[in-house]
């Protein structure tokens, strides 16, 4: 089951076919588009969480955050 969050007037989820990808929907999930194609630096997503102006993503490479609605991801440093 893909992890999904509501973010503004979009739904954002981890792709059910490729957990390195992030997808979004603007029509309540009827259709989905790829927002982030993945990166070996970020790894495979396991969880998403909305945190104010950020989206947090847990991956097999650590905790990442996005301030661009999931278009780009940065490692959350300790």
N, C-alpha and C positions, 0 to 999 in steps of 0.2 A: 504494500500500500504506500503510495507516495505521500510524503509529508507536504502539507499545503497550509498557507496562511492567507489571510485577507490583508491587503496593504493598500490603503487609499481606496480607489475604486477598481482595483485589480485583485485577482487571485494569483498567487505565486506558489509554484510547487517544484519539488525535485522531480525530474523526469522519471516516469515509471519504467522507461526503456533503457536509460543511461543515467546513473546517479551522479555523473560528473556535470550534467546539464541542468540548468534552471529554465523553467517555462512559465509563461504568464497567460492569463485569460482576462479579457475585458467584457465578456458576455456570460458571466456566471458559470464558466467551465464548459460551455458548449464546444468551443474550439480553443486550442492551445498553440502558442508560438514560442519558439526558442528565444530566450533572452540572453543566456550565457552558455557558450558551447563547451566550457570546461577547460581545465589546465592541469598539467601534471603537478604544478606547484600547489594548487588548491586541493586536488584529490577528489574523492567520492563523497558527496554530501550524505549525511545520515539524519540531519534534523535542521529545521528552520524555525526562527522565532522573530517576531516583530518587537523591536525595542526602541520606540520613539521614532527618531529620524533614521534609524539604522535597521538593517536586517542582519541578524546573527545566523551564521551557518556553521554547524559542527560537521567536520569532515574527518577522514582518516589521517589528515595532515595537521589537524589542530582546529582552533576556533578562529573563524574568519568573520569579518563584518563588511557590509556594503552600505554606502550612503547614496548609491545610484540605483536603487530599487532592484538590485541583483545583477546589474550590467557588469560591474567590476567588484573584485573581492580582495581584501587586504587581511593579512594575518594579524590577529589581536595579540600584541606583545604583552608579556606578564609585567 
